[in-house]
Amino acid sequence: MDFRARQRRLAAGVWNEAMLGIYDLEPGADRTIAEIERRRVELALLAAGEGAVAVGLAALQLHGCWALPRTWKARAVRASRRQGRGGAQNVDFTMTTADGRRAATVAWAIVQAVPHIDRLHLVAVLDWALNQGHIRSVDDVLRMGAGHRWIRKVRAWGVLADGRAESFLETWARLQCVDAGVPPTALQLEIRDAAGVVRARGDLAWLLRNGRWIVVEIDGASIHDKPESIRRDRRRQNWMVGGGDVTVLRYDATDLRDGVLPAEVQRYRDRLERSAEIAS
């Protein structure tokens, strides 16, 4: 296609120049967040040139990380140790293949991403890496990042990481409660029936003085809004409350943005413990 034809399509909005010499043929396409993030990574790889390797947050996206910030810049470098147009400074690091593309290994990607993420997202990334078995402990990241100026963030905040978290929202809820002075007693609390069979698990749980539990369930829209998920959640909640020893509270991302969870947990805990004292 000649220059004038390309310019006509660009002027009409049929195409969009995503970067110099690279055109988006469907600029108005309805893309999911995952598709938008993947497109961002692909553009960074193209910009870096032949032999490009995704690093930092771009590498974590390829590895399937659930804890990426809402907005972030994808970076890639050339395996030849030269700096490409992706803007990331290249250093020696271990590479692998993730989702069909060359990428830094998870531990190295975390080291590379640290300067670009805040406390919440760093802890959430570490939670994800531990949960998925990509790292054995936060020490894996500390060892690889030794000497890097930003590694002090991992040293300071890595103690908050917990591989039992199964989503970004669970990490967010947990940190809110920790910061408010009401840390959960347990994560992924197993609820058993009379025969000892595990029938449900609670995302976050608080043990009360009378032996009862408050369980907080975190609802992610992409997971819990499907009919089969709704039925499964309902059955799980029935198992939790059926024995009379568990109070279930449910929250979603909007509640976390509003910051209501810690105060409500504390209020329910105080109320239930007072009621138990009066009854006794």
C-alpha positions as CSV (number, residue, x, y, z in Angstrom):
1,M,0.0,0.0,0.0
2,D,1.4,3.4,-0.9
3,F,1.9,6.4,1.3
4,R,-1.2,8.3,0.3
5,A,-3.5,5.3,0.9
6,R,-2.0,4.9,4.4
7,Q,-2.5,8.6,5.1
8,R,-6.1,8.5,4.0
9,R,-6.8,5.6,6.4
10,L,-5.0,7.4,9.2
11,A,-6.9,10.7,8.6
12,A,-10.2,8.9,8.5
13,G,-9.5,7.1,11.8
14,V,-9.7,3.7,10.1
15,W,-6.1,3.0,11.1
16,N,-4.1,4.4,14.0
17,E,-0.3,4.7,14.1
18,A,0.5,2.9,17.3
19,M,4.1,3.8,17.0
20,L,6.5,4.9,14.2
21,G,5.9,2.5,11.3
22,I,3.4,0.3,13.1
23,Y,-0.3,0.6,12.5
24,D,-3.3,-0.5,14.5
25,L,-5.8,-1.8,11.9
26,E,-8.7,-1.9,14.4
27,P,-8.3,1.2,16.6
28,G,-11.9,1.1,17.7
29,A,-12.0,-2.6,18.7
30,D,-13.6,-3.4,22.0
31,R,-10.6,-5.0,23.9
32,T,-10.5,-6.5,27.4
33,I,-8.0,-5.3,29.9
34,A,-5.9,-8.4,29.3
35,E,-5.9,-7.7,25.5
36,I,-5.0,-4.1,26.1
37,E,-2.1,-5.1,28.3
38,R,-0.9,-7.7,25.9
39,R,-1.0,-5.3,23.0
40,R,1.1,-2.9,25.1
41,V,3.7,-5.6,25.6
42,E,3.7,-6.6,21.9
43,L,4.4,-2.9,20.9
44,A,7.3,-2.7,23.4
45,L,8.8,-5.9,21.9
46,L,8.4,-4.5,18.4
47,A,10.0,-1.2,19.4
48,A,13.0,-3.0,21.0
49,G,13.8,-4.7,17.7
50,E,15.0,-8.2,16.8
51,G,15.7,-10.5,19.7
52,A,13.6,-8.4,22.1
53,V,13.0,-9.6,25.6
54,A,10.1,-8.3,27.8
55,V,11.3,-7.0,31.2
56,G,9.7,-5.7,34.4
57,L,5.9,-5.3,34.3
58,A,5.8,-6.4,30.6
59,A,7.4,-9.7,31.6
60,L,5.1,-10.1,34.5
61,Q,2.1,-9.7,32.2
62,L,3.4,-12.5,29.9
63,H,3.8,-14.7,33.0
64,G,0.1,-14.1,33.8
65,C,0.5,-11.8,36.9
66,W,-2.8,-10.8,38.3
67,A,-1.4,-7.8,40.3
68,L,-0.4,-5.2,37.6
69,P,-1.3,-1.6,38.2
70,R,-4.1,0.0,36.3
71,T,-1.7,2.0,34.2
72,W,1.9,1.1,33.4
73,K,4.5,1.3,30.7
74,A,5.6,-1.9,28.9
75,R,9.4,-2.2,28.5
76,A,11.5,-4.5,26.4
77,V,15.2,-4.7,25.6
78,R,17.4,-6.5,23.0
79,A,19.0,-9.7,24.0
80,S,22.2,-8.4,22.4
81,R,22.6,-6.2,25.5
82,R,21.9,-3.0,23.5
83,Q,19.2,-0.6,24.5
84,G,16.2,-0.6,22.2
85,R,13.5,2.1,21.7
86,G,11.5,0.5,24.5
87,G,13.3,2.8,27.0
88,A,14.5,0.2,29.5
89,Q,18.1,0.1,30.6
90,N,19.5,-3.4,29.8
91,V,21.5,-5.4,32.3
92,D,22.4,-9.0,32.6
93,F,19.4,-11.1,33.7
94,T,18.0,-14.6,33.3
95,M,15.5,-15.1,30.4
96,T,12.8,-17.6,29.7
97,T,9.8,-18.0,27.4
98,A,6.4,-16.9,28.7
99,D,3.2,-17.0,26.6
100,G,5.2,-17.5,23.4
101,R,7.5,-14.5,24.0
102,R,11.0,-14.0,25.4
103,A,10.8,-12.5,28.9
104,A,12.8,-12.1,32.1
105,T,12.2,-14.8,34.7
106,V,9.6,-13.9,37.3
107,A,12.2,-13.1,40.1
108,W,14.2,-10.9,37.7
109,A,11.0,-9.2,36.4
110,I,10.0,-8.3,39.9
111,V,13.4,-6.7,40.5
112,Q,13.1,-4.8,37.3
113,A,9.5,-3.7,38.1
114,V,10.2,-2.5,41.7
115,P,11.0,1.2,40.7
116,H,7.6,1.4,38.9
117,I,5.1,0.1,41.5
118,D,3.8,1.2,44.8
119,R,3.6,-0.7,48.1
120,L,0.2,-2.3,47.4
121,H,1.2,-3.6,44.0
122,L,4.6,-4.8,45.1
123,V,3.1,-6.9,47.9
124,A,0.4,-8.1,45.5
125,V,3.0,-9.1,42.9
126,L,5.0,-11.0,45.5
127,D,1.7,-12.7,46.7
128,W,1.1,-13.8,43.2
129,A,4.6,-15.1,42.6
130,L,4.5,-17.1,45.9
131,N,1.0,-18.4,45.2
132,Q,1.9,-19.6,41.7
133,G,5.3,-21.1,42.8
134,H,7.4,-18.8,40.7
135,I,9.5,-17.9,43.8
136,R,10.1,-19.9,46.9
137,S,10.4,-16.9,49.2
138,V,10.9,-13.2,49.0
139,D,14.6,-13.9,49.6
140,D,14.8,-15.1,46.0
141,V,14.0,-11.6,44.8
142,L,16.3,-10.0,47.4
143,R,19.2,-12.1,46.3
144,M,18.8,-11.3,42.7
145,G,18.3,-7.6,43.4
146,A,21.3,-7.2,45.7
147,G,23.0,-4.0,44.9
148,H,20.0,-2.5,43.2
149,R,19.0,0.9,44.7
150,W,15.3,0.1,44.8
151,I,15.6,-3.3,46.4
152,R,15.1,-1.7,49.8
153,K,11.4,-1.5,49.0
154,V,11.3,-5.3,48.7
155,R,13.2,-5.6,52.0
156,A,10.8,-3.2,53.7
157,W,7.5,-4.4,52.3
158,G,8.3,-8.0,51.4
159,V,7.5,-9.1,55.0
160,L,3.9,-8.4,54.2
161,A,3.7,-10.9,51.3
162,D,1.7,-14.0,51.8
163,G,1.4,-16.7,49.1
164,R,-2.1,-17.8,50.4
165,A,-3.6,-14.7,48.7
166,E,-5.5,-15.8,45.6
167,S,-6.2,-12.4,44.0
168,F,-5.2,-8.8,43.9
169,L,-8.4,-7.9,45.8
170,E,-7.5,-10.3,48.6
171,T,-4.1,-8.6,49.0
172,W,-5.7,-5.2,49.0
173,A,-8.2,-6.2,51.6
174,R,-5.5,-7.8,53.8
175,L,-3.2,-4.7,53.7
176,Q,-6.1,-2.4,54.5
177,C,-6.8,-4.5,57.6
178,V,-3.1,-4.7,58.6
179,D,-2.7,-0.9,58.3
180,A,-5.9,-0.4,60.4
181,G,-4.6,-2.6,63.2
182,V,-7.0,-5.5,62.6
183,P,-4.9,-8.1,60.8
184,P,-6.7,-11.3,59.9
185,T,-6.0,-14.3,62.1
186,A,-6.0,-16.7,59.1
187,L,-6.2,-16.7,55.3
188,Q,-8.1,-19.3,53.3
189,L,-9.7,-20.6,56.5
190,E,-11.0,-24.2,55.9
191,I,-14.6,-24.8,57.0
192,R,-15.3,-28.5,57.7
193,D,-18.4,-30.5,58.1
194,A,-19.1,-32.9,61.0
195,A,-17.1,-35.6,59.2
196,G,-14.1,-33.4,58.9
197,V,-14.5,-32.8,55.1
198,V,-13.5,-29.3,53.9
199,R,-16.6,-27.8,52.5
200,A,-15.6,-24.2,52.1
201,R,-12.7,-21.8,52.5
202,G,-12.9,-18.2,53.7
203,D,-10.6,-15.6,52.1
204,L,-9.8,-13.7,55.3
205,A,-10.8,-14.8,58.8
206,W,-10.7,-13.4,62.4
207,L,-10.9,-15.6,65.5
208,L,-13.0,-14.2,68.3
209,R,-12.5,-14.7,72.0
210,N,-15.5,-17.0,72.2
211,G,-14.2,-19.3,69.5
212,R,-16.4,-18.0,66.7
213,W,-15.1,-16.7,63.4
214,I,-15.7,-13.7,61.2
215,V,-15.0,-14.6,57.6
216,V,-14.6,-12.0,54.9
217,E,-15.2,-13.0,51.3
218,I,-13.8,-10.8,48.5
219,D,-15.9,-10.8,45.4
220,G,-14.2,-10.1,42.1
221,A,-16.7,-9.3,39.3
222,S,-14.8,-11.2,36.6
223,I,-15.0,-14.4,38.8
224,H,-18.1,-14.2,40.9
225,D,-20.7,-12.8,38.5
226,K,-21.2,-16.0,36.4
227,P,-24.3,-18.0,37.3
228,E,-22.3,-21.1,38.2
229,S,-20.0,-19.0,40.4
230,I,-23.0,-17.4,42.1
231,R,-24.4,-20.8,42.9
232,R,-21.1,-22.1,44.2
233,D,-20.6,-19.0,46.3
234,R,-24.1,-19.4,47.8
235,R,-23.4,-23.1,48.7
236,R,-20.1,-22.2,50.2
237,Q,-21.6,-19.5,52.3
238,N,-24.3,-21.8,53.5
239,W,-21.7,-24.3,54.7
240,M,-19.9,-21.5,56.5
241,V,-22.8,-20.2,58.5
242,G,-24.7,-23.5,58.8
243,G,-22.8,-24.5,62.0
244,G,-23.5,-21.3,63.7
245,D,-19.8,-20.6,64.5
246,V,-19.1,-18.3,61.5
247,T,-20.3,-14.8,60.5
248,V,-19.7,-14.1,56.8
249,L,-19.2,-10.6,55.5
250,R,-18.9,-9.9,51.7
251,Y,-17.0,-7.1,50.0
252,D,-16.0,-6.1,46.5
253,A,-13.6,-3.7,44.8
254,T,-15.9,-0.7,45.4
255,D,-15.9,-1.4,49.1
256,L,-12.1,-1.6,49.1
257,R,-11.9,1.7,47.2
258,D,-14.2,3.2,49.9
259,G,-12.0,1.7,52.6
260,V,-15.0,0.5,54.7
261,L,-13.8,-3.1,55.4
262,P,-11.4,-2.7,58.4
263,A,-13.9,-0.6,60.4
264,E,-16.8,-2.9,59.7
265,V,-14.8,-6.0,60.7
266,Q,-13.8,-4.2,63.9
267,R,-17.4,-3.2,64.6
268,Y,-18.7,-6.7,64.0
269,R,-16.0,-8.2,66.1
270,D,-16.7,-5.9,69.0
271,R,-20.5,-6.5,68.7
272,L,-20.2,-10.3,68.6
273,E,-17.7,-10.5,71.5
274,R,-19.9,-8.3,73.6
275,S,-23.0,-10.4,72.8
276,A,-21.1,-13.5,73.8
277,E,-20.0,-12.0,77.1
278,I,-23.6,-10.9,77.9
279,A,-24.9,-14.4,77.0
280,S,-22.4,-16.0,79.3
